[in-house]
Amino acid sequence: MEHALKAEVKKEINRIVDLMIQADSIRESIAELKKDIKNEYAIPVTTITKVATIIRKQNLDEEEQKWDEIKEWVDICS
């Protein structure tokens, strides 16, 4: 492999590494925010995560349909 190609690949790999580092930092920040919200408002982390995910995906209707189906099965099995 020629030197210029190696340098180009190295540069691209380093860009990936930089993005991975940023992603780790973002995950840590999100975890800290969830913890702060939990402590401040007594909301479980799972609830915080679910609400944020629903808002991000804009899929409340789908989630409600899933819960309706789950409730139906609980009724059947109870």
C-alpha distances in whole Angstrom, upper triangle without the diagonal:
4,7,8,7,7,10,11,11,12,15,16,16,18,20,21,22,24,26,26,28,30,31,32,34,36,37,38,40,41,43,45,46,47,49,51,52,53,55,56,57,58,55,53,50,49,51,50,46,48,50,46,44,47,47,44,44,47,48,52,53,51,51,55,55,53,56,58,57,57,60,62,60,62,65,65,64,66
4,6,5,6,9,10,11,12,14,16,17,18,20,21,23,24,26,27,29,31,32,33,35,36,38,39,41,42,44,45,47,48,50,51,53,54,56,57,58,59,57,55,51,51,53,51,48,49,51,48,46,49,48,45,45,48,50,53,55,52,53,57,57,55,58,60,59,59,62,64,63,64,67,67,66,69
4,5,5,6,9,10,10,12,14,15,16,18,20,21,22,24,26,27,29,30,31,33,35,36,37,39,41,42,43,45,47,48,49,51,52,54,55,57,57,55,53,50,50,52,50,47,49,50,46,45,48,48,44,44,48,49,52,54,52,53,56,57,55,57,60,59,59,62,64,63,64,67,68,67,69
4,5,5,6,9,10,11,12,14,15,17,19,20,21,23,25,26,27,29,30,32,33,35,36,38,39,41,42,44,45,47,48,50,51,53,54,55,56,54,52,48,49,50,48,45,47,48,45,43,46,45,42,42,45,47,50,52,50,51,55,55,53,56,59,58,58,61,63,62,63,66,66,66,68
4,5,5,6,8,10,11,12,14,15,17,18,20,21,23,24,26,27,29,30,32,33,35,36,38,39,41,42,44,45,47,48,49,51,53,54,54,52,50,46,46,48,46,43,45,46,43,41,44,43,39,40,43,44,48,50,48,48,52,52,50,53,56,55,55,58,60,58,60,63,63,62,65
4,5,5,6,9,10,10,12,14,15,16,18,20,21,22,24,26,27,29,30,31,33,35,36,37,39,41,42,43,45,47,48,50,51,52,53,50,49,45,45,47,45,42,44,45,42,40,43,43,39,40,43,44,48,50,47,48,52,52,50,52,55,54,54,57,59,58,59,62,62,62,64
4,6,5,6,9,10,10,12,14,15,16,19,20,21,23,24,26,27,29,30,32,33,35,36,38,39,41,42,43,45,47,48,49,51,51,49,48,44,44,46,44,41,43,44,41,39,42,42,38,39,42,44,47,49,47,48,51,52,50,52,55,55,54,57,59,58,59,63,63,62,64
4,5,5,6,9,10,11,13,14,15,17,19,20,21,23,25,26,27,29,31,32,33,35,37,38,39,41,42,44,45,47,48,49,50,48,46,42,42,44,42,39,41,42,38,37,40,39,36,36,39,41,44,46,44,45,49,49,47,50,53,52,52,55,57,56,57,60,61,60,62
4,5,5,6,9,10,11,12,14,15,17,18,20,21,23,25,26,27,29,30,32,33,35,36,37,39,41,42,43,45,47,48,48,46,44,40,40,42,40,37,39,40,37,35,38,38,34,34,38,39,43,45,42,43,47,47,45,48,50,50,49,53,54,53,54,58,58,57,59
4,5,5,6,9,10,10,12,14,15,16,18,20,21,23,24,26,27,29,30,32,33,35,36,38,39,41,42,44,45,46,47,45,43,39,39,42,39,36,38,40,36,35,38,38,34,35,38,40,43,45,43,43,47,48,46,48,51,50,50,53,55,54,55,58,58,58,59
4,6,5,6,9,10,11,13,14,15,17,18,20,21,23,24,26,27,29,30,32,33,35,36,38,39,41,42,43,45,45,43,42,38,39,40,38,35,37,38,35,34,37,36,32,33,37,38,42,44,42,42,46,47,45,47,50,50,49,52,54,53,54,58,58,58,59
4,5,5,6,9,10,11,13,14,15,17,19,20,21,23,25,26,27,29,31,32,33,35,36,37,39,41,42,43,44,41,40,36,36,38,36,33,35,36,32,31,34,33,30,30,34,35,38,41,39,39,43,43,42,44,47,46,46,49,51,50,51,54,55,54,56
4,5,5,6,9,10,11,12,14,15,17,19,20,21,23,24,26,27,29,30,32,33,35,36,37,39,41,42,42,40,38,34,34,37,34,31,33,35,31,30,33,33,29,30,34,35,38,40,38,38,42,43,41,43,46,45,45,48,50,49,50,53,53,53,54
4,5,5,6,9,10,10,12,14,15,17,18,20,21,23,24,26,27,29,30,32,33,35,36,38,39,40,41,39,37,34,34,36,34,31,33,34,31,30,33,33,29,31,34,36,38,41,39,39,43,44,42,44,47,46,46,49,51,50,51,54,55,54,55
4,5,5,6,9,10,11,12,14,15,16,18,20,21,22,24,26,27,29,30,32,33,35,36,37,39,39,37,36,32,33,34,32,29,31,32,28,27,31,30,26,28,31,33,36,38,37,36,40,41,39,41,45,44,44,47,49,48,49,52,53,52,54
4,5,5,6,9,10,10,12,14,15,16,18,20,21,22,24,26,27,29,30,31,33,35,36,37,37,35,34,30,30,32,29,27,29,30,26,25,28,28,25,25,29,31,33,36,34,34,37,38,37,39,42,41,41,44,46,45,46,49,50,49,51
4,5,5,6,9,10,11,12,14,15,17,18,20,21,23,24,26,27,29,30,32,33,35,36,36,34,33,29,29,32,29,26,29,30,27,26,29,29,26,27,31,32,35,37,36,35,39,40,38,39,43,42,41,44,47,46,46,50,50,49,51
4,5,5,6,9,10,11,12,14,16,17,18,20,21,23,25,26,27,29,30,32,33,34,35,33,32,28,29,31,28,26,28,29,26,25,29,28,25,26,30,32,34,37,35,35,38,40,38,40,43,43,42,45,47,46,47,50,51,50,52
4,5,5,6,9,10,10,12,14,15,16,18,20,21,22,24,26,27,28,30,31,32,33,31,30,26,26,28,25,23,25,26,23,22,25,24,21,23,26,28,30,33,32,31,35,36,34,36,39,39,39,41,44,43,44,47,48,47,49
4,5,5,6,9,10,10,12,14,15,17,18,20,21,23,24,26,27,29,30,31,32,30,28,24,24,27,24,21,24,25,22,21,25,25,21,23,26,28,30,33,31,30,34,35,33,35,38,38,37,40,42,41,42,45,46,45,46
4,5,5,6,9,10,11,12,14,15,17,19,20,21,23,25,26,27,29,30,31,29,28,24,25,27,24,22,25,26,23,22,26,26,23,24,28,30,32,35,33,32,36,37,35,36,40,40,39,41,44,43,43,47,48,47,48
4,5,5,6,9,10,10,12,14,15,16,18,20,21,22,24,26,27,28,29,27,26,23,24,25,22,20,23,24,20,20,24,23,20,22,25,27,29,32,31,30,34,35,34,35,38,39,37,40,43,42,42,45,47,46,47
4,5,5,6,9,10,10,12,14,15,16,18,20,21,22,24,26,27,27,25,24,20,21,22,20,17,20,21,17,17,21,20,17,19,22,24,26,29,28,27,30,32,30,31,35,35,34,36,39,38,39,42,43,42,43
4,5,5,6,9,10,11,12,14,15,17,18,20,21,23,24,26,26,24,22,19,20,22,19,17,20,22,18,18,22,22,19,21,25,26,28,31,29,28,31,33,31,32,36,36,34,37,39,39,38,42,43,42,43
4,5,5,6,9,10,11,12,14,15,17,18,20,21,22,24,25,23,22,19,20,22,19,17,21,22,18,19,22,22,19,22,25,27,28,32,31,29,32,34,32,33,37,37,36,38,41,40,40,43,45,44,45
4,5,5,6,9,10,10,12,14,15,16,18,20,21,22,23,21,20,17,18,19,16,14,18,18,15,15,19,18,16,18,21,23,25,28,27,26,29,31,29,30,34,34,33,35,38,38,38,41,42,42,42
4,5,5,6,9,10,11,12,14,15,16,18,20,21,21,19,18,14,15,17,14,12,15,17,14,14,18,18,16,18,21,22,24,27,26,24,27,29,27,28,31,32,30,33,35,35,35,38,40,38,39
4,5,5,6,9,10,11,12,14,15,17,18,20,20,19,18,14,16,18,15,14,17,18,16,17,20,20,18,21,24,25,26,30,29,27,30,32,30,30,34,34,32,34,38,37,36,40,41,40,41
4,5,5,6,9,10,10,12,14,15,16,18,19,18,17,14,16,17,14,13,17,17,14,16,19,18,17,20,22,24,25,29,28,26,29,31,30,30,33,34,33,35,38,38,37,40,42,41,41
4,5,5,6,9,10,11,12,14,15,16,17,15,14,11,13,14,11,10,13,13,11,12,16,15,14,17,19,21,21,25,24,22,25,28,26,26,30,31,29,31,34,34,33,36,38,37,38
4,5,5,6,9,10,10,12,14,15,15,14,12,9,11,13,11,10,13,14,12,14,17,17,16,19,21,22,23,26,26,23,26,28,26,26,30,31,29,30,33,33,32,35,37,36,36
4,5,5,6,9,10,11,12,14,15,14,13,11,14,15,12,12,16,16,14,16,20,19,19,22,24,25,25,29,28,26,28,31,29,29,32,33,31,33,36,36,35,38,40,39,39
4,5,5,6,8,10,10,12,13,12,12,10,13,13,10,11,14,14,12,14,17,16,16,19,21,23,22,26,26,24,26,29,27,27,30,32,30,31,35,35,34,36,39,38,38
4,5,5,6,9,10,10,11,9,9,6,9,10,7,8,11,11,10,13,15,15,15,18,20,21,20,24,24,21,23,26,24,24,27,29,27,28,31,31,30,33,35,34,34
4,5,5,6,9,10,10,9,9,7,11,12,9,11,14,15,14,16,19,19,19,22,23,24,24,27,27,24,26,29,27,26,29,31,29,29,33,33,31,34,37,35,35
4,5,5,6,8,9,10,11,10,13,13,11,13,16,15,15,18,20,19,20,23,24,25,25,28,28,26,27,30,29,28,31,33,31,31,35,35,34,36,39,38,37
4,5,5,6,7,7,9,8,11,11,8,11,13,12,12,15,17,16,18,21,21,22,21,25,25,23,24,27,26,25,28,30,28,28,32,33,31,33,36,35,35
4,6,6,5,5,6,6,10,9,8,11,13,13,13,16,18,18,19,22,23,23,22,25,26,22,24,27,25,24,27,29,26,27,30,31,29,31,34,33,32
4,6,5,8,9,10,13,13,12,14,17,17,17,20,22,21,23,25,26,27,25,29,29,26,27,31,29,27,30,32,30,30,34,34,32,34,37,36,35
4,6,8,11,12,15,14,12,15,18,16,17,20,21,21,22,25,26,27,25,29,29,26,27,31,30,28,31,33,31,31,34,35,33,35,38,37,36
4,5,9,11,13,12,10,14,16,14,15,19,19,19,21,24,24,24,22,26,27,23,24,28,27,25,27,30,28,27,31,32,30,32,35,34,33
4,6,9,12,10,10,14,15,14,16,19,20,20,22,24,24,25,23,26,26,23,23,27,26,23,26,28,26,26,29,30,27,30,33,32,30
4,6,8,7,7,10,11,11,13,15,16,16,19,21,21,21,19,22,23,19,20,23,22,20,23,25,23,23,26,27,25,27,30,29,28
4,5,5,6,9,10,11,13,14,16,17,18,20,21,21,19,22,22,18,19,22,21,19,22,23,21,21,25,25,23,26,28,27,26
4,5,5,6,9,10,11,12,14,15,16,18,19,19,18,22,21,18,20,23,20,19,23,24,22,23,26,26,24,27,30,29,28
4,5,5,6,9,10,10,12,14,15,16,18,17,16,19,18,15,17,19,17,16,19,20,18,19,23,22,21,24,26,25,25
4,5,5,6,8,10,10,12,14,15,16,15,14,17,17,13,15,18,16,14,18,19,17,18,22,22,21,23,26,25,25
4,6,5,6,9,10,11,12,14,15,15,14,18,18,15,17,20,18,17,21,22,21,21,25,25,24,27,29,29,29
4,6,5,6,9,10,10,12,14,14,14,17,16,14,16,19,17,17,20,21,20,21,25,25,24,27,29,28,29
4,5,5,6,9,10,10,12,11,10,14,13,10,12,15,13,13,16,18,16,18,21,21,21,24,26,26,26
4,5,5,6,9,10,10,10,9,13,13,10,12,16,15,14,17,19,18,19,22,23,23,25,28,28,28
4,6,5,6,9,10,11,11,15,15,13,15,18,17,17,20,22,21,23,26,26,26,28,31,31,31
4,5,5,6,8,9,10,13,12,11,14,16,15,16,19,20,19,21,24,24,25,27,29,29,30
4,5,5,6,6,6,9,9,8,11,13,13,13,16,18,18,19,22,23,23,25,27,28,29
4,6,5,7,8,11,12,11,13,16,16,17,19,21,21,22,25,26,26,28,31,31,32
4,6,8,10,13,13,13,16,18,18,19,21,23,23,25,27,28,28,31,33,33,34
4,5,8,11,10,11,14,15,15,17,19,20,21,23,25,26,27,29,30,31,32
4,6,8,9,10,12,14,15,16,18,20,20,22,24,25,26,28,30,31,32
4,5,5,6,9,10,11,13,14,16,17,19,20,22,23,25,26,27,29
4,5,5,6,9,10,11,12,14,15,16,18,20,21,22,24,26,26
4,5,5,6,9,10,11,12,14,15,17,19,20,21,23,24,26
4,5,5,6,9,10,11,12,14,15,17,19,20,21,23,24
4,5,5,6,9,10,11,12,14,15,16,18,20,21,22
4,5,5,6,9,10,10,12,14,15,16,18,20,21
4,5,5,6,9,10,11,13,14,15,17,18,20
4,5,5,6,9,10,11,12,14,15,17,18
4,5,5,6,8,10,10,12,14,15,16
4,5,5,6,9,10,11,12,14,15
4,5,5,6,9,10,11,12,14
4,5,5,6,9,10,10,12
4,5,5,6,9,10,10
4,5,5,6,9,10
4,5,5,6,8
4,5,5,6
4,6,5
4,6
4
